[in-house]
Amino acid sequence: LAAITGLATTPDGRKLWTASADATVKCWDVASPTVERTFPLRAGPLGCVAVSPDGCLAAAGSSHNGTVTAWDLA
């Protein structure tokens, strides 16, 4: 397991998003603490993750190469 470097929750509090040093973003179901989705990114170690206030967009960033990756959650 790689170190978790960023956390975010969806506005309804049902999902937890994590960014990791292994360049993956994971979506966790809070009620059952299981990973629902994993997004492998080619950005190098990630430092942050965020979810938009409407819960429809997520983004993760890497200071390794200065990139931000965003995707639609709808």
N, C-alpha and C positions, 0 to 999 in steps of 0.2 A: 504494500500500500504506500502510495506517495503522500507527502504532507499536504493537508488542505490549506490553501492560501487565501481563500475567499469564500464568503457565505452570503446568501441572499434568500429571502422568503418571498413567496407569491403574496399578493395583497390579501388573499383570503386565509393565509397561514397554513394551507394544506400541503404545500410543497416546499422543500428546501433545496436550494441549488448550491453546489460546491464547485469551486475551481481548485485544481491541484497542480503540484509541481511536475506531475507527469503529463501535463498538457491535456488533461481531460476535464470536462464539465459533466457533472452528474446531477440528475433530478431525482430527489428522494421523496417518497410518500411519508409524511410525518406520522400518520396513524399506525403504519405497519413497519417502520424504519427499513424499507427496502428500496433499492435503486430501481427506478422505473425506466430511465433512459440514460445512456452515456453518449457524450459527444466528444470524439477524439479530435483535437485541433492540431494543426501543424505550426503553432505559434511559439513553441518552446514553453518553458515553465510559465504557468499563468499566475497572475497576482491578484485578480479581482473578478467578480461576477456580479451582475445586477439584473433585476427584473423590473420592467416598466410598471408604473402604478396601475395600469389597466390589466396587467398580467399577460399581455399579448406579445411582448418582445423581451428577449434576453440578450445579454452581451457579456463577453469576457475579454480581458485584456492581458497582454504580456509585456512586461518591461524588458524582457530579453531582446525583443526585436521591435518594440514600439507599436505593435498591432492591436487592433480591437476587432473582434469578430462578433457579429450580431445575427440573430435568427428569429424567425416568426414562430411563436408558440401556438398560434390559433389553429 
